[in-house]
């Protein structure tokens, strides 16, 4: 039986400061939708070693970052409190753009029998795009929540969703995803509303 996980990615204070103001409520709604439906939630966050020893100077994205950013001691690297992990929700740290980089995410997904990834996070042109394409190549079913992703460039966000990601993934709103979860529960319920 197919199992899903919501990946809430890079919703760290340093990133949220650069996206449109209306993003946070949508991201919170995606998390609450997953929690209510008992979908596995995995939080993915960028974390680099002190002094960025794990970053090559030629890396165009990470090589230019000041050495204090996105380390364990950087307050801005914290996940936004409204989107923070609860209870035993899994947290995975990455050291490149894709959620799969430098960690055991794939091993966790395999161990949990997860074959469908639902993606939310910042930025659409960064972690969302990289993770979606890698996940599709790894034969995961991928859904991108359009309103639970954001980018500092709203036009690029729209272009990626409608002209790139929708060719490899399913793109839908959080409300649309919630409707599919409700429909799925109804299908598995017996005549008295109990699971069949």
KOLMIZA-502799 format. One record per residue: z, y, x of N, C-alpha, C in turn. Coordinates in steps of 0.2 Angstrom, whole numbers, plus 2048, in hexadecimal, padded with zeros to 3 digits. Each point is the difference from the previous one (the first is absolute). Layout:
% KOLMIZA-502799
> Z / Y / X / Z / Y / X / Z / Y / X
...
% end
This chain:
% KOLMIZA-502799
> 800 / 7FA / 804 / 800 / 806 / 7FC / 800 / 806 / 804
> 7FC / 805 / 7FF / 7FF / 806 / 803 / 807 / 804 / 800
> 802 / 803 / 806 / 805 / 804 / 800 / 7FE / 807 / 803
> 803 / 805 / 7FE / 7FF / 807 / 802 / 805 / 803 / 804
> 7FF / 805 / 804 / 805 / 804 / 803 / 7FD / 808 / 800
> 805 / 804 / 7FF / 7FE / 807 / 801 / 802 / 802 / 807
> 7FB / 803 / 803 / 802 / 803 / 807 / 800 / 807 / 7FF
> 806 / 803 / 801 / 802 / 807 / 800 / 7FF / 803 / 807
> 7FB / 803 / 802 / 7FF / 801 / 807 / 800 / 807 / 803
> 804 / 801 / 805 / 800 / 807 / 804 / 802 / 806 / 7FB
> 805 / 7FE / 7FC / 802 / 806 / 7FB / 806 / 803 / 804
> 7FF / 802 / 806 / 805 / 803 / 804 / 800 / 807 / 7FF
> 806 / 803 / 802 / 801 / 807 / 7FF / 7FA / 804 / 804
> 7FF / 7FE / 806 / 7FB / 804 / 804 / 7F9 / 800 / 7FC
> 7FE / 7FA / 7FD / 7FA / 800 / 7FC / 800 / 803 / 7F9
> 805 / 800 / 7FD / 801 / 803 / 7F9 / 7FF / 807 / 800
> 802 / 803 / 806 / 800 / 807 / 801 / 7F8 / 803 / 800
> 7FB / 7FB / 801 / 7F9 / 802 / 800 / 7FC / 7FE / 7FA
> 803 / 7FE / 7FB / 7FC / 7FE / 7FA / 801 / 804 / 7FA
> 7FC / 800 / 7FB / 801 / 804 / 7FA / 807 / 7FF / 7FD
> 802 / 806 / 7FD / 807 / 7FF / 7FD / 801 / 7FB / 7FB
> 7FB / 7FF / 7FC / 801 / 7FB / 7FA / 800 / 7F9 / 802
> 800 / 7FE / 807 / 7FF / 7F9 / 802 / 806 / 7FC / 7FE
> 806 / 803 / 802 / 806 / 7FC / 800 / 802 / 7FD / 7F9
> 7FF / 803 / 7FA / 802 / 7FC / 7FA / 7FB / 7FA / 7FF
> 7FA / 801 / 802 / 7FB / 7FA / 7FF / 802 / 7FA / 804
> 802 / 802 / 806 / 802 / 7FB / 805 / 807 / 7FC / 7FE
> 804 / 804 / 7FD / 807 / 7FD / 7FD / 7FE / 7FC / 7FA
> 7FB / 802 / 7FC / 7FE / 7FC / 7FA / 7FD / 7F9 / 802
> 7FC / 800 / 806 / 7FE / 7FA / 802 / 805 / 7FB / 802
> 805 / 803 / 804 / 806 / 7FC / 802 / 804 / 7FD / 7FA
> 801 / 804 / 7FB / 804 / 7FE / 7FA / 7FC / 7FB / 7FC
> 7F9 / 801 / 800 / 7FC / 7FB / 7FC / 801 / 7F9 / 804
> 800 / 800 / 806 / 800 / 7FA / 804 / 807 / 7FD / 7FF
> 805 / 804 / 800 / 807 / 7FD / 800 / 801 / 7FD / 7F9
> 7FE / 804 / 7FB / 801 / 7FE / 7F9 / 7FC / 7F9 / 7FE
> 7FA / 7FF / 803 / 7FC / 7FA / 7FF / 802 / 7FB / 805
> 805 / 801 / 804 / 803 / 7FB / 805 / 7FA / 7FE / 805
> 7FC / 805 / 802 / 7FB / 7FF / 805 / 804 / 802 / 807
> 7FE / 7FC / 805 / 803 / 801 / 806 / 7FE / 807 / 803
> 805 / 803 / 803 / 7FF / 807 / 803 / 801 / 7FF / 807
> 7FB / 802 / 804 / 801 / 801 / 807 / 7FE / 807 / 803
> 805 / 802 / 803 / 800 / 807 / 803 / 7FD / 800 / 807
> 7FB / 804 / 801 / 7FD / 800 / 807 / 800 / 807 / 803
> 803 / 800 / 806 / 801 / 807 / 803 / 7FE / 800 / 807
> 7FD / 806 / 802 / 7FE / 801 / 807 / 806 / 801 / 805
> 801 / 7FC / 805 / 805 / 800 / 805 / 7FE / 7FF / 807
> 800 / 805 / 804 / 7FE / 7FF / 807 / 806 / 800 / 805
> 7FF / 7FD / 805 / 805 / 7FF / 805 / 802 / 807 / 803
> 806 / 801 / 803 / 802 / 806 / 803 / 7FC / 802 / 806
> 7FE / 806 / 800 / 7FB / 802 / 805 / 7F9 / 7FE / 7FE
> 7FF / 7FD / 7FB / 7F9 / 7FD / 7FD / 7FD / 7FC / 806
> 804 / 7FB / 802 / 7FE / 7FB / 806 / 7FB / 7FC / 7FD
> 7FF / 7FF / 7F9 / 7FC / 7FB / 7FD / 7F9 / 804 / 7FE
> 7FF / 806 / 802 / 7FA / 804 / 7FE / 7FC / 802 / 806
> 7FA / 7FE / 800 / 7FB / 802 / 805 / 7FF / 807 / 800
> 800 / 804 / 806 / 7FE / 807 / 7FF / 7F9 / 802 / 7FD
> 7FB / 7FB / 801 / 7FA / 801 / 7FD / 7FF / 7FF / 7F9
> 806 / 7FE / 7FC / 800 / 7FF / 7F9 / 7FF / 806 / 7FD
> 7FB / 801 / 7FC / 7FF / 807 / 7FD / 805 / 802 / 7FB
> 803 / 7FB / 7FC / 805 / 801 / 7FB / 807 / 801 / 803
> 802 / 7FB / 804 / 807 / 7FF / 802 / 801 / 803 / 807
> 7FB / 801 / 804 / 800 / 802 / 807 / 802 / 808 / 800
> 7FE / 803 / 7FB / 802 / 807 / 800 / 807 / 802 / 7FC
> 803 / 7FB / 7FE / 807 / 802 / 7FD / 805 / 801 / 805
> 804 / 805 / 7FE / 806 / 802 / 805 / 804 / 7F9 / 800
> 803 / 7FF / 806 / 804 / 7FA / 801 / 806 / 7FF / 7FC
> 802 / 805 / 7FC / 806 / 7FF / 7FC / 7FF / 7FE / 7F9
> 7F9 / 800 / 7FE / 7FE / 7FF / 7F9 / 800 / 7F8 / 7FF
> 802 / 7FE / 7FA / 7FF / 7F9 / 7FE / 804 / 7FB / 804
> 805 / 802 / 803 / 804 / 7FB / 804 / 806 / 7FF / 7FB
> 804 / 7FB / 802 / 806 / 7FE / 7FC / 805 / 806 / 7FF
> 800 / 805 / 805 / 804 / 806 / 800 / 7FE / 806 / 7FD
> 7F9 / 7FF / 7FD / 7FD / 806 / 7FD / 802 / 800 / 7F9
> 804 / 806 / 7FD / 802 / 800 / 7F9 / 7FA / 800 / 7FC
> 7FA / 803 / 802 / 7FA / 801 / 7FC / 7FC / 7F9 / 7FF
> 802 / 7FB / 804 / 7FD / 7F9 / 7FF / 804 / 7FC / 7FB
> 805 / 803 / 7FD / 803 / 7FC / 7FA / 7FC / 800 / 7FA
> 800 / 7FB / 7FC / 7FD / 7FF / 7FA / 803 / 805 / 7FB
> 7FC / 803 / 7FC / 803 / 805 / 7FB / 805 / 7FD / 7FC
> 806 / 803 / 7FF / 805 / 7FD / 7FC / 7FE / 7FE / 7F9
> 7FC / 803 / 7FD / 7FD / 7FE / 7F9 / 7FC / 7F9 / 801
> 7FE / 7FF / 806 / 7FC / 7FA / 800 / 803 / 7FB / 805
> 806 / 801 / 801 / 804 / 7FB / 805 / 801 / 7F9 / 7FE
> 800 / 7FB / 804 / 801 / 7F9 / 7FE / 807 / 800 / 7FC
> 800 / 7FB / 7FC / 806 / 7FE / 7FC / 802 / 7F9 / 801
> 806 / 7FE / 800 / 802 / 7F9 / 800 / 7FD / 7FD / 806
> 7FD / 7FA / 7FF / 7FD / 7FC / 805 / 7F9 / 801 / 801
> 7FD / 806 / 7FE / 7F9 / 801 / 801 / 7FE / 800 / 808
> 7FA / 7FD / 801 / 7FE / 7FF / 807 / 7FE / 807 / 803
> 802 / 801 / 806 / 7FD / 806 / 804 / 7FD / 7FD / 806
> 7FA / 803 / 801 / 7FC / 7FE / 806 / 7FD / 806 / 804
> 801 / 800 / 806 / 7FE / 806 / 805 / 7F9 / 7FE / 803
> 7FC / 805 / 800 / 7FA / 7FF / 804 / 7FF / 805 / 805
> 7FB / 7FF / 805 / 7FF / 805 / 805 / 7F9 / 802 / 801
> 7FC / 7FF / 7FB / 7F9 / 803 / 800 / 7FF / 802 / 7F8
> 7FA / 801 / 7FF / 7FE / 802 / 7F9 / 801 / 7FB / 7FB
> 7FD / 7FA / 801 / 801 / 7FB / 7FB / 807 / 7FD / 7FF
> 801 / 7FE / 7FA / 807 / 7FD / 7FF / 801 / 7FA / 803
> 7FB / 7FC / 802 / 800 / 7FA / 804 / 802 / 801 / 807
> 800 / 806 / 803 / 800 / 801 / 807 / 807 / 7FF / 803
> 800 / 7FB / 805 / 806 / 800 / 804 / 806 / 7FD / 7FD
> 7FF / 7FC / 7FB / 806 / 7FE / 7FC / 7FF / 7F9 / 7FD
> 804 / 7FD / 7FC / 7FF / 7FA / 7FD / 7FF / 800 / 7F8
> 7FC / 805 / 7FE / 7FF / 801 / 7F9 / 7FC / 7FA / 7FD
> 7FB / 7FE / 804 / 7FC / 7FA / 7FE / 804 / 7FA / 7FF
> 804 / 7FF / 805 / 805 / 7FA / 7FF / 804 / 800 / 7FA
> 803 / 806 / 7FF / 804 / 801 / 7FA / 7FC / 7FE / 7FA
> 7FA / 803 / 7FF / 7FC / 7FF / 7FA / 7FE / 7F9 / 7FF
> 7FF / 7FC / 806 / 7FE / 7F9 / 7FF / 806 / 7FC / 7FE
> 806 / 802 / 803 / 806 / 7FC / 7FE / 802 / 801 / 7F9
> 7FF / 806 / 7FD / 801 / 802 / 7F9 / 7FB / 7FE / 7FB
> 7FA / 7FD / 803 / 7FB / 7FE / 7FC / 7FC / 805 / 7FC
> 800 / 806 / 804 / 7FD / 806 / 7FD / 7F9 / 800 / 802
> 7FB / 801 / 7FB / 7F9 / 800 / 801 / 7FD / 806 / 7FD
> 804 / 805 / 7FD / 7FD / 806 / 7FD / 804 / 806 / 802
> 7FD / 805 / 803 / 804 / 805 / 803 / 7FE / 806 / 7FB
> 805 / 804 / 7FE / 7FF / 806 / 7FD / 803 / 806 / 804
> 7FB / 804 / 802 / 801 / 805 / 805 / 802 / 807 / 7FD
> 805 / 803 / 803 / 802 / 807 / 7FE / 802 / 803 / 807
> 7FF / 807 / 801 / 802 / 803 / 806 / 7FC / 806 / 802
> 802 / 802 / 806 / 7FD / 806 / 804 / 7FE / 7FE / 807
> 7FA / 801 / 801 / 7FB / 804 / 7FD / 7FA / 7FB / 7FE
> 7FD / 802 / 7FB / 7FA / 7FC / 7FD / 7FB / 7FF / 806
> 7FF / 805 / 804 / 7FB / 800 / 806 / 803 / 7FC / 806
> 807 / 7FE / 800 / 803 / 7FD / 805 / 802 / 7F9 / 7FE
> 807 / 7FF / 7FF / 803 / 7FA / 7FF / 7FD / 7FC / 7FA
> 7FE / 804 / 7FA / 7FD / 7FD / 7FA / 7F9 / 7FD / 802
> 7FC / 804 / 803 / 7F9 / 7FD / 802 / 800 / 7FB / 805
> 804 / 800 / 805 / 800 / 7FB / 805 / 803 / 7FA / 7FE
> 806 / 800 / 7FC / 803 / 7FA / 7FD / 7FB / 7FD / 7FB
> 7FD / 804 / 7FC / 7FC / 7FD / 7FA / 7FA / 7FC / 804
> 7FD / 803 / 804 / 7FA / 7FC / 804 / 802 / 7FA / 803
> 806 / 801 / 804 / 802 / 7FA / 804 / 803 / 7FA / 7FB
> 803 / 802 / 7FB / 802 / 7FB / 7FB / 7FB / 7FD / 7FC
> 7FA / 804 / 7FF / 7FB / 7FD / 7FC / 7FC / 7FB / 805
> 800 / 801 / 807 / 7FD / 7FC / 805 / 804 / 7FA / 801
> 807 / 800 / 7FE / 804 / 7FA / 801 / 800 / 7FC / 7F9
> 7FC / 802 / 7FB / 7FF / 7FD / 7FA / 806 / 801 / 7FB
> 804 / 805 / 801 / 805 / 802 / 7FB / 7FC / 803 / 7FA
> 802 / 800 / 7FA / 7FE / 804 / 7FB / 803 / 806 / 800
> 7FD / 806 / 800 / 803 / 807 / 801 / 7FF / 804 / 7FA
> 805 / 804 / 7FE / 800 / 805 / 7FB / 803 / 806 / 803
> 7FC / 806 / 800 / 802 / 806 / 802 / 802 / 804 / 7FA
> 806 / 803 / 800 / 803 / 804 / 7FB / 7FE / 807 / 801
> 7FB / 803 / 7FD / 7FD / 806 / 801 / 805 / 806 / 800
> 804 / 800 / 7FB / 805 / 806 / 800 / 806 / 7FF / 804
> 801 / 7FA / 803 / 806 / 7FF / 804 / 7FE / 800 / 808
> 7FA / 802 / 801 / 7FE / 802 / 807 / 7FE / 807 / 800
> 800 / 803 / 806 / 7FF / 807 / 801 / 7FD / 801 / 807
> 7FD / 806 / 800 / 7FD / 802 / 807 / 801 / 808 / 800
> 800 / 802 / 806 / 801 / 807 / 801 / 7F9 / 804 / 7FE
> 7FB / 7FC / 800 / 7F9 / 802 / 7FD / 7FF / 7FD / 7FA
> 801 / 803 / 7FA / 7FF / 7FD / 7F9 / 7F9 / 7FE / 7FF
> 7FB / 804 / 803 / 7F9 / 7FE / 7FF / 7FE / 7F9 / 804
> 803 / 7FF / 806 / 7FF / 7FA / 803 / 804 / 7FA / 7FD
> 805 / 802 / 7FD / 804 / 7FB / 7FC / 7FC / 7FD / 7FA
> 7FC / 805 / 7FD / 7FC / 7FE / 7FA / 7FA / 7FC / 802
> 7FD / 802 / 806 / 7FA / 7FD / 803 / 802 / 7F9 / 802
> 805 / 7FF / 803 / 802 / 7F9 / 802 / 801 / 7FB / 7FB
> 804 / 803 / 7FA / 801 / 7FC / 7FB / 7FA / 7FE / 7FC
> 7FB / 805 / 7FF / 7FA / 7FE / 7FC / 7FA / 7FE / 803
> 800 / 801 / 807 / 7FA / 7FE / 803 / 801 / 7FB / 806
> 806 / 7FF / 802 / 801 / 7FB / 805 / 805 / 7FA / 7FE
> 806 / 802 / 7FE / 805 / 7FB / 7FE / 7FE / 7FC / 7FA
> 7FD / 803 / 7FB / 7FE / 7FC / 7FA / 7FA / 7FB / 801
> 7FD / 800 / 806 / 7FB / 7FB / 802 / 804 / 7F9 / 803
> 806 / 801 / 802 / 803 / 7FA / 803 / 806 / 7FE / 7FC
> 803 / 805 / 7FC / 806 / 7FF / 7FD / 800 / 802 / 7F8
> 805 / 7FE / 7FD / 801 / 803 / 7F9 / 804 / 806 / 800
> 7FD / 806 / 7FD / 803 / 806 / 801 / 802 / 802 / 7F8
> 807 / 801 / 7FF / 802 / 802 / 7FA / 806 / 805 / 800
> 802 / 802 / 7FB / 806 / 805 / 800 / 806 / 7FB / 7FF
> 806 / 803 / 801 / 806 / 7FC / 7FF / 801 / 7FE / 7F9
> 7FE / 805 / 7FB / 801 / 7FE / 7F9 / 7FB / 7FA / 7FF
> 7FA / 800 / 802 / 7FC / 7FA / 7FF / 802 / 7FA / 803
> 803 / 800 / 806 / 803 / 7FA / 803 / 806 / 7FE / 7FC
> 804 / 804 / 7FD / 806 / 7FE / 7FC / 7FD / 7FD / 7FA
> 7FB / 802 / 7FD / 7FD / 7FD / 7FA / 7FE / 7F9 / 802
> 7FD / 7FF / 806 / 7FE / 7F9 / 802 / 806 / 7FB / 801
> 805 / 803 / 802 / 806 / 7FC / 801 / 803 / 7FE / 7F9
> 800 / 805 / 7FB / 802 / 7FE / 7FA / 7FC / 7FB / 7FC
> 7F9 / 800 / 801 / 7FC / 7FC / 7FD / 801 / 7F9 / 803
> 801 / 7FF / 807 / 801 / 7FA / 803 / 806 / 7FD / 7FE
> 805 / 804 / 7FE / 807 / 7FD / 7FE / 7FF / 7FD / 7F9
> 7FC / 803 / 7FC / 7FE / 7FE / 7F9 / 7FC / 7FA / 800
> 7FC / 7FF / 805 / 7FC / 7FA / 800 / 804 / 7FA / 802
> 805 / 801 / 804 / 804 / 7FA / 802 / 806 / 7FF / 7FB
> 800 / 804 / 7FB / 806 / 7FF / 7FB / 7FE / 7FB / 7FB
> 805 / 7FC / 7FE / 7FE / 7FB / 7FA / 801 / 803 / 7FA
> 7FF / 7FD / 7FA / 800 / 803 / 7FA / 806 / 803 / 7FE
> 806 / 7FF / 803 / 806 / 803 / 7FE / 802 / 806 / 806
> 7FB / 801 / 804 / 801 / 806 / 805 / 803 / 7FD / 806
> 801 / 7F9 / 801 / 803 / 7FD / 806 / 7FA / 7FE / 804
> 802 / 800 / 807 / 7FB / 7FE / 805 / 7FD / 7F9 / 7FE
> 7FA / 7FF / 800 / 7FD / 7F9 / 7FF / 801 / 7FB / 806
% end
